[in-house]
Amino acid sequence: MITQSSVSTVSYTAFPGAPTVRKEAEAFLPTEFGSFSIAGYRSLDSDEEFVVVYKGAESSDRPAPVRIHSQCLTGDVFHSVKCDCGPQLERALKTIAAEGRGAVVYQHQEGRGIGIINKIKAYSLQDKGADTIEANLMLGLDVDLRQYGQCVEILRDLGFTKVKALTNNPEKIQAMRDGGLEVVERVPIEFEPSEHTEKYLSVKKFQMGHFLNLVTQNI
């Protein structure tokens, strides 16, 4: 696991081998946060599909804000307050729109890779007191099945090689470096815990090593 102090250190290796993703479609996407391009990529070694929303993909020495965002149907679409996924996605899009350059790779790995049905089963166990890790283990599932290599490959394909990582997750930063990106800065994307997210965020910080302050006002 990398430490917060190492985030700004340039240390990465070139992405090896032949491409494992292919761009299949691209279009213009106006949003409430600004206008973007949207592209769809398909994995060449699995049935996984990816969506990337981006601006200013041309190569530049100016670091671009980028985020690898794991699909969260409950948070991104239904605005659940059990997690901070929806607000993180919105902040990333606003940041990219403001800077005029950057990308969000939307990864279809719901519930840290367990799928939406298992995620709802895990929610049921959380309703009874389990935390997110305990719930997965009680279901006989891994804690986190996500892989980020192809997301990084998509960023490289679009020309984003010098980046500011919009994330609290050290695993995503390490994946960017391992995939050949120069991560010059980590940009925190954190929100004040609520009564619904306090336990969820505490698990992320203390059991999964995420960079979180967990500053609270009144919970």
Summary of the structure (lengths in Angstrom):
residues: 219
radius of gyration: 17.1
end to end distance: 30.2
largest distance: 51.5
contacts: 666
relative contact order: 0.18
helix: 33%
strand: 24%
